[in-house]
Amino acid sequence: MQQQQHEMKLLEARLNKRTSTKERPFFLEILDIYFQQKQFEQNKQMQIDIAQLKSSNRSLKSQQNTQNALKFLYEGD
């Protein structure tokens, strides 16, 4: 019985060591914040780039439609 209690205490101590939460070092917190900020900036830049590409694509499509309409008007084909 005593041996079982002793083993239980040892197991509880091992469990406590594994589950005890240690504070993360401050520099890791700073790195996480920096990483999140960089990710946010990259996502924002990608959104801007996508919007510009869509706008450029619409403009190009409009130009092509205008060219095709002018060709049809003047060439009749």
N, CA, C and O atoms as CSV, one atom per row, in Angstrom:
chain,resi,resn,atom,element,x,y,z
A,1,MET,N,N,0.830,-1.192,0.000
A,1,MET,CA,C,0.000,0.000,0.000
A,1,MET,C,C,0.876,1.258,0.000
A,1,MET,O,O,0.617,2.209,-0.738
A,2,GLN,N,N,1.919,1.245,0.842
A,2,GLN,CA,C,2.802,2.406,0.902
A,2,GLN,C,C,3.532,2.600,-0.422
A,2,GLN,O,O,3.737,3.729,-0.867
A,3,GLN,N,N,3.916,1.505,-1.038
A,3,GLN,CA,C,4.628,1.597,-2.310
A,3,GLN,C,C,3.710,2.191,-3.376
A,3,GLN,O,O,4.150,2.991,-4.203
A,4,GLN,N,N,2.440,1.803,-3.358
A,4,GLN,CA,C,1.491,2.352,-4.321
A,4,GLN,C,C,1.316,3.856,-4.106
A,4,GLN,O,O,1.262,4.627,-5.064
A,5,GLN,N,N,1.227,4.260,-2.846
A,5,GLN,CA,C,1.092,5.687,-2.548
A,5,GLN,C,C,2.330,6.448,-3.014
A,5,GLN,O,O,2.233,7.541,-3.573
A,6,HIS,N,N,3.480,5.854,-2.774
A,6,HIS,CA,C,4.735,6.482,-3.200
A,6,HIS,C,C,4.776,6.614,-4.727
A,6,HIS,O,O,5.157,7.657,-5.258
A,7,GLU,N,N,4.379,5.543,-5.422
A,7,GLU,CA,C,4.351,5.590,-6.881
A,7,GLU,C,C,3.353,6.635,-7.375
A,7,GLU,O,O,3.611,7.340,-8.351
A,8,MET,N,N,2.211,6.725,-6.692
A,8,MET,CA,C,1.206,7.733,-7.057
A,8,MET,C,C,1.783,9.140,-6.909
A,8,MET,O,O,1.578,9.995,-7.771
A,9,LYS,N,N,2.499,9.372,-5.819
A,9,LYS,CA,C,3.100,10.689,-5.607
A,9,LYS,C,C,4.127,11.001,-6.690
A,9,LYS,O,O,4.194,12.123,-7.192
A,10,LEU,N,N,4.927,9.995,-7.045
A,10,LEU,CA,C,5.913,10.193,-8.107
A,10,LEU,C,C,5.235,10.507,-9.441
A,10,LEU,O,O,5.657,11.402,-10.172
A,11,LEU,N,N,4.187,9.761,-9.739
A,11,LEU,CA,C,3.453,10.008,-10.982
A,11,LEU,C,C,2.810,11.395,-10.981
A,11,LEU,O,O,2.828,12.090,-11.996
A,12,GLU,N,N,2.249,11.791,-9.850
A,12,GLU,CA,C,1.653,13.123,-9.744
A,12,GLU,C,C,2.711,14.204,-9.925
A,12,GLU,O,O,2.469,15.218,-10.579
A,13,ALA,N,N,3.879,13.981,-9.344
A,13,ALA,CA,C,4.964,14.955,-9.483
A,13,ALA,C,C,5.405,15.061,-10.938
A,13,ALA,O,O,5.637,16.161,-11.439
A,14,ARG,N,N,5.522,13.920,-11.620
A,14,ARG,CA,C,5.904,13.939,-13.041
A,14,ARG,C,C,4.839,14.642,-13.880
A,14,ARG,O,O,5.149,15.400,-14.799
A,15,LEU,N,N,3.582,14.376,-13.544
A,15,LEU,CA,C,2.492,15.019,-14.269
A,15,LEU,C,C,2.512,16.525,-14.047
A,15,LEU,O,O,2.313,17.296,-14.986
A,16,ASN,N,N,2.746,16.938,-12.831
A,16,ASN,CA,C,2.812,18.370,-12.526
A,16,ASN,C,C,3.948,19.052,-13.272
A,16,ASN,O,O,3.805,20.187,-13.728
A,17,LYS,N,N,5.076,18.359,-13.398
A,17,LYS,CA,C,6.204,18.930,-14.138
A,17,LYS,C,C,5.844,19.138,-15.601
A,17,LYS,O,O,6.195,20.150,-16.208
A,18,ARG,N,N,5.139,18.166,-16.151
A,18,ARG,CA,C,4.787,18.247,-17.574
A,18,ARG,C,C,3.698,19.272,-17.842
A,18,ARG,O,O,3.704,19.934,-18.880
A,19,THR,N,N,2.762,19.404,-16.908
A,19,THR,CA,C,1.636,20.299,-17.149
A,19,THR,C,C,1.855,21.695,-16.594
A,19,THR,O,O,1.053,22.594,-16.846
A,20,SER,N,N,2.918,21.884,-15.852
A,20,SER,CA,C,3.144,23.227,-15.315
A,20,SER,C,C,3.449,24.170,-16.473
A,20,SER,O,O,4.248,23.873,-17.360
A,21,THR,N,N,2.791,25.298,-16.429
A,21,THR,CA,C,2.984,26.259,-17.515
A,21,THR,C,C,4.114,27.199,-17.143
A,21,THR,O,O,4.104,27.858,-16.103
A,22,LYS,N,N,5.064,27.229,-18.019
A,22,LYS,CA,C,6.169,28.158,-17.817
A,22,LYS,C,C,5.880,29.388,-18.655
A,22,LYS,O,O,5.331,29.296,-19.753
A,23,GLU,N,N,6.252,30.524,-18.129
A,23,GLU,CA,C,6.098,31.740,-18.914
A,23,GLU,C,C,7.077,31.710,-20.063
A,23,GLU,O,O,8.231,31.303,-19.925
A,24,ARG,N,N,6.580,32.154,-21.198
A,24,ARG,CA,C,7.461,32.218,-22.363
A,24,ARG,C,C,8.407,33.396,-22.196
A,24,ARG,O,O,8.032,34.424,-21.633
A,25,PRO,N,N,9.613,33.250,-22.676
A,25,PRO,CA,C,10.546,34.377,-22.607
A,25,PRO,C,C,9.994,35.577,-23.383
A,25,PRO,O,O,9.292,35.427,-24.383
A,26,PHE,N,N,10.325,36.734,-22.902
A,26,PHE,CA,C,9.810,37.975,-23.478
A,26,PHE,C,C,10.187,38.117,-24.949
A,26,PHE,O,O,9.382,38.593,-25.749
A,27,PHE,N,N,11.402,37.711,-25.313
A,27,PHE,CA,C,11.824,37.868,-26.704
A,27,PHE,C,C,10.973,37.006,-27.640
A,27,PHE,O,O,10.781,37.367,-28.801
A,28,LEU,N,N,10.458,35.861,-27.147
A,28,LEU,CA,C,9.565,35.051,-27.979
A,28,LEU,C,C,8.236,35.759,-28.203
A,28,LEU,O,O,7.657,35.684,-29.287
A,29,GLU,N,N,7.764,36.440,-27.182
A,29,GLU,CA,C,6.536,37.223,-27.332
A,29,GLU,C,C,6.740,38.327,-28.367
A,29,GLU,O,O,5.876,38.577,-29.207
A,30,ILE,N,N,7.899,38.983,-28.292
A,30,ILE,CA,C,8.207,40.044,-29.253
A,30,ILE,C,C,8.302,39.471,-30.660
A,30,ILE,O,O,7.795,40.072,-31.607
A,31,LEU,N,N,8.948,38.313,-30.809
A,31,LEU,CA,C,9.043,37.672,-32.122
A,31,LEU,C,C,7.664,37.304,-32.663
A,31,LEU,O,O,7.404,37.464,-33.855
A,32,ASP,N,N,6.791,36.819,-31.805
A,32,ASP,CA,C,5.433,36.488,-32.237
A,32,ASP,C,C,4.691,37.725,-32.734
A,32,ASP,O,O,4.019,37.691,-33.765
A,33,ILE,N,N,4.824,38.812,-31.986
A,33,ILE,CA,C,4.166,40.060,-32.387
A,33,ILE,C,C,4.731,40.547,-33.710
A,33,ILE,O,O,3.983,40.962,-34.595
A,34,TYR,N,N,6.049,40.497,-33.846
A,34,TYR,CA,C,6.701,40.916,-35.092
A,34,TYR,C,C,6.232,40.052,-36.258
A,34,TYR,O,O,5.924,40.567,-37.333
A,35,PHE,N,N,6.179,38.737,-36.047
A,35,PHE,CA,C,5.745,37.806,-37.085
A,35,PHE,C,C,4.297,38.090,-37.497
A,35,PHE,O,O,3.983,38.114,-38.687
A,36,GLN,N,N,3.427,38.301,-36.526
A,36,GLN,CA,C,2.027,38.595,-36.824
A,36,GLN,C,C,1.896,39.893,-37.607
A,36,GLN,O,O,1.098,39.982,-38.540
A,37,GLN,N,N,2.681,40.903,-37.227
A,37,GLN,CA,C,2.644,42.184,-37.928
A,37,GLN,C,C,3.105,42.016,-39.374
A,37,GLN,O,O,2.488,42.559,-40.289
A,38,LYS,N,N,4.188,41.267,-39.582
A,38,LYS,CA,C,4.691,41.031,-40.940
A,38,LYS,C,C,3.670,40.262,-41.772
A,38,LYS,O,O,3.469,40.568,-42.947
A,39,GLN,N,N,3.029,39.273,-41.170
A,39,GLN,CA,C,1.999,38.517,-41.885
A,39,GLN,C,C,0.855,39.435,-42.291
A,39,GLN,O,O,0.356,39.358,-43.414
A,40,PHE,N,N,0.445,40.301,-41.372
A,40,PHE,CA,C,-0.635,41.237,-41.660
A,40,PHE,C,C,-0.248,42.155,-42.817
A,40,PHE,O,O,-1.047,42.387,-43.724
A,41,GLU,N,N,0.979,42.677,-42.781
A,41,GLU,CA,C,1.443,43.564,-43.846
A,41,GLU,C,C,1.497,42.837,-45.187
A,41,GLU,O,O,1.113,43.394,-46.215
A,42,GLN,N,N,1.974,41.594,-45.176
A,42,GLN,CA,C,2.042,40.823,-46.420
A,42,GLN,C,C,0.645,40.538,-46.966
A,42,GLN,O,O,0.415,40.631,-48.172
A,43,ASN,N,N,-0.277,40.193,-46.084
A,43,ASN,CA,C,-1.652,39.947,-46.522
A,43,ASN,C,C,-2.273,41.206,-47.104
A,43,ASN,O,O,-2.970,41.158,-48.117
A,44,LYS,N,N,-2.014,42.330,-46.455
A,44,LYS,CA,C,-2.547,43.605,-46.943
A,44,LYS,C,C,-1.960,43.921,-48.317
A,44,LYS,O,O,-2.684,44.350,-49.214
A,45,GLN,N,N,-0.663,43.714,-48.487
A,45,GLN,CA,C,-0.013,43.981,-49.769
A,45,GLN,C,C,-0.561,43.051,-50.851
A,45,GLN,O,O,-0.763,43.473,-51.989
A,46,MET,N,N,-0.800,41.792,-50.500
A,46,MET,CA,C,-1.372,40.860,-51.473
A,46,MET,C,C,-2.770,41.302,-51.887
A,46,MET,O,O,-3.130,41.196,-53.060
A,47,GLN,N,N,-3.561,41.794,-50.938
A,47,GLN,CA,C,-4.898,42.285,-51.267
A,47,GLN,C,C,-4.815,43.476,-52.216
A,47,GLN,O,O,-5.598,43.580,-53.160
A,48,ILE,N,N,-3.866,44.370,-51.962
A,48,ILE,CA,C,-3.680,45.533,-52.834
A,48,ILE,C,C,-3.252,45.078,-54.224
A,48,ILE,O,O,-3.779,45.563,-55.226
A,49,ASP,N,N,-2.299,44.148,-54.290
A,49,ASP,CA,C,-1.824,43.634,-55.581
A,49,ASP,C,C,-2.953,42.967,-56.362
A,49,ASP,O,O,-3.073,43.163,-57.571
A,50,ILE,N,N,-3.772,42.187,-55.681
A,50,ILE,CA,C,-4.894,41.515,-56.340
A,50,ILE,C,C,-5.879,42.542,-56.877
A,50,ILE,O,O,-6.364,42.411,-58.001
A,51,ALA,N,N,-6.177,43.566,-56.079
A,51,ALA,CA,C,-7.100,44.614,-56.528
A,51,ALA,C,C,-6.542,45.330,-57.752
A,51,ALA,O,O,-7.287,45.631,-58.685
A,52,GLN,N,N,-5.234,45.607,-57.757
A,52,GLN,CA,C,-4.617,46.266,-58.907
A,52,GLN,C,C,-4.663,45.381,-60.143
A,52,GLN,O,O,-4.931,45.866,-61.242
A,53,LEU,N,N,-4.405,44.093,-59.978
A,53,LEU,CA,C,-4.464,43.167,-61.108
A,53,LEU,C,C,-5.880,43.064,-61.668
A,53,LEU,O,O,-6.072,43.027,-62.884
A,54,LYS,N,N,-6.862,43.020,-60.783
A,54,LYS,CA,C,-8.253,42.968,-61.244
A,54,LYS,C,C,-8.610,44.232,-62.010
A,54,LYS,O,O,-9.260,44.175,-63.054
A,55,SER,N,N,-8.181,45.366,-61.487
A,55,SER,CA,C,-8.443,46.639,-62.155
A,55,SER,C,C,-7.760,46.682,-63.513
A,55,SER,O,O,-8.356,47.109,-64.501
A,56,SER,N,N,-6.523,46.244,-63.558
A,56,SER,CA,C,-5.771,46.214,-64.806
A,56,SER,C,C,-6.433,45.274,-65.810
A,56,SER,O,O,-6.514,45.579,-66.999
A,57,ASN,N,N,-6.897,44.150,-65.327
A,57,ASN,CA,C,-7.566,43.171,-66.181
A,57,ASN,C,C,-8.859,43.757,-66.757
A,57,ASN,O,O,-9.155,43.579,-67.938
A,58,ARG,N,N,-9.627,44.458,-65.913
A,58,ARG,CA,C,-10.863,45.090,-66.394
A,58,ARG,C,C,-10.549,46.146,-67.437
A,58,ARG,O,O,-11.246,46.260,-68.445
A,59,SER,N,N,-9.493,46.921,-67.190
A,59,SER,CA,C,-9.098,47.966,-68.132
A,59,SER,C,C,-8.671,47.354,-69.463
A,59,SER,O,O,-9.052,47.846,-70.525
A,60,LEU,N,N,-7.889,46.294,-69.407
A,60,LEU,CA,C,-7.434,45.620,-70.620
A,60,LEU,C,C,-8.617,45.026,-71.377
A,60,LEU,O,O,-8.686,45.117,-72.603
A,61,LYS,N,N,-9.531,44.428,-70.657
A,61,LYS,CA,C,-10.716,43.844,-71.291
A,61,LYS,C,C,-11.552,44.946,-71.942
A,61,LYS,O,O,-12.079,44.764,-73.040
A,62,SER,N,N,-11.670,46.070,-71.273
A,62,SER,CA,C,-12.409,47.198,-71.840
A,62,SER,C,C,-11.731,47.700,-73.111
A,62,SER,O,O,-12.402,48.007,-74.097
A,63,GLN,N,N,-10.402,47.783,-73.088
A,63,GLN,CA,C,-9.655,48.205,-74.280
A,63,GLN,C,C,-9.872,47.232,-75.428
A,63,GLN,O,O,-10.087,47.644,-76.568
A,64,GLN,N,N,-9.815,45.954,-75.129
A,64,GLN,CA,C,-10.010,44.941,-76.165
A,64,GLN,C,C,-11.426,45.016,-76.736
A,64,GLN,O,O,-11.622,44.890,-77.945
A,65,ASN,N,N,-12.401,45.222,-75.867
A,65,ASN,CA,C,-13.782,45.357,-76.339
A,65,ASN,C,C,-13.929,46.580,-77.234
A,65,ASN,O,O,-14.623,46.530,-78.249
A,66,THR,N,N,-13.279,47.677,-76.862
A,66,THR,CA,C,-13.331,48.894,-77.673
A,66,THR,C,C,-12.665,48.656,-79.022
A,66,THR,O,O,-13.197,49.059,-80.057
A,67,GLN,N,N,-11.509,48.008,-79.017
A,67,GLN,CA,C,-10.812,47.712,-80.276
A,67,GLN,C,C,-11.661,46.820,-81.173
A,67,GLN,O,O,-11.766,47.054,-82.377
A,68,ASN,N,N,-12.262,45.802,-80.582
A,68,ASN,CA,C,-13.112,44.905,-81.366
A,68,ASN,C,C,-14.321,45.641,-81.928
A,68,ASN,O,O,-14.718,45.400,-83.068
A,69,ALA,N,N,-14.905,46.528,-81.146
A,69,ALA,CA,C,-16.055,47.299,-81.624
A,69,ALA,C,C,-15.649,48.225,-82.760
A,69,ALA,O,O,-16.380,48.361,-83.741
A,70,LEU,N,N,-14.476,48.871,-82.635
A,70,LEU,CA,C,-14.003,49.762,-83.701
A,70,LEU,C,C,-13.690,48.970,-84.970
A,70,LEU,O,O,-14.016,49.408,-86.073
A,71,LYS,N,N,-13.063,47.812,-84.816
A,71,LYS,CA,C,-12.784,46.968,-85.984
A,71,LYS,C,C,-14.081,46.593,-86.687
A,71,LYS,O,O,-14.186,46.682,-87.910
A,72,PHE,N,N,-15.055,46.176,-85.907
A,72,PHE,CA,C,-16.336,45.783,-86.479
A,72,PHE,C,C,-16.996,46.965,-87.176
A,72,PHE,O,O,-17.566,46.819,-88.257
A,73,LEU,N,N,-16.915,48.134,-86.551
A,73,LEU,CA,C,-17.543,49.330,-87.107
A,73,LEU,C,C,-16.887,49.747,-88.410
A,73,LEU,O,O,-17.581,50.052,-89.380
A,74,TYR,N,N,-15.556,49.765,-88.449
A,74,TYR,CA,C,-14.856,50.259,-89.635
A,74,TYR,C,C,-14.590,49.180,-90.682
A,74,TYR,O,O,-14.557,49.469,-91.878
A,75,GLU,N,N,-14.404,47.957,-90.244
A,75,GLU,CA,C,-14.107,46.900,-91.205
A,75,GLU,C,C,-15.354,46.112,-91.580
A,75,GLU,O,O,-15.385,45.431,-92.605
A,76,GLY,N,N,-16.360,46.208,-90.759
A,76,GLY,CA,C,-17.590,45.503,-91.039
A,76,GLY,C,C,-17.480,44.006,-90.827
A,76,GLY,O,O,-18.311,43.254,-91.336
A,77,ASP,N,N,-16.496,43.562,-90.102
A,77,ASP,CA,C,-16.286,42.123,-89.919
A,77,ASP,C,C,-16.337,41.732,-88.507
A,77,ASP,O,O,-16.178,40.555,-88.186
